[in-house]
Amino acid sequence: MDDLEDEARRYKNETQRLSSEIVRVQNEIQNELFLKSSCEVEKLTVEDDLTNLKHSRKIDFFFVFKIFNF
């Protein structure tokens, strides 16, 4: 009878350990997804900034060209 109780205790402890590990991994995945999302937003912002900068430089070049009649 003690053997069965010991085995039941071991299974219970292992189940608790595995449940805690699952929660830890789920939290880690959630953190990684948040980080990925933040990086994607930052990437889009940088791409927009680059596009705006390119456009601005084209306009600057156009005005310099018109001023000096090249």
N, C-alpha and C positions, 0 to 999 in steps of 0.2 A: 504494500500500500504506500509506503514512504517513497518507493521508486516512482510510482505514478504521480505523486504530489510533487516530487522533485522535477520530474519531466514536465509537468504542467507549469511549474514555476519558471523553468527554463524557456518554455515556449512563450509564456506571457512576457518575460523579460526580453526575449528576442523580438517579439511582436512590437513591444514598446520602442525598442531600439530602432527597428526598421521604420516604424511610423515617424519617429523623430528625424531619421535620415531623409525620409520622403519629404517631410515639411521643409527641411533645410535645403534640399535640392530644388523644391518648388520655389522657395524664396530666392535662391540663387538665379534660377531661370527668369523669374520676374524682374530681378535687378538687371540682368543682362538685356532683357527686352526693353526695359526703360532706357538703358544706356544706348542701345541700338537706335531707338526712336529719337533720342536726343542728338545723336550723331547724324542721323538722317536730316533732322531739321537744320542743324548747323551746316551740313553740306549744301542743302538747298539755299540757305542764306548766303553762303560764300559764292555759290554759282550765280545767284542773282547779283551780288555785288560785282562779280567779275564781268557779267554781261553789261551792267550799268557803266562800269569803268570803260569797257571797250567802246560802248556807245558814246560816252563822253569824250573819249580821245578822238573818235571819228569826227565829232562835231568840232572839237578844237582844231583838228587838222584842216577841216573844211574852211573855218574862218580864217586861219592863217593863210591858207591858199588864196582865199578871196581878197584878203588885205594886201598881199604882196603880188597879186595877179600872176601867179605861176601858171 
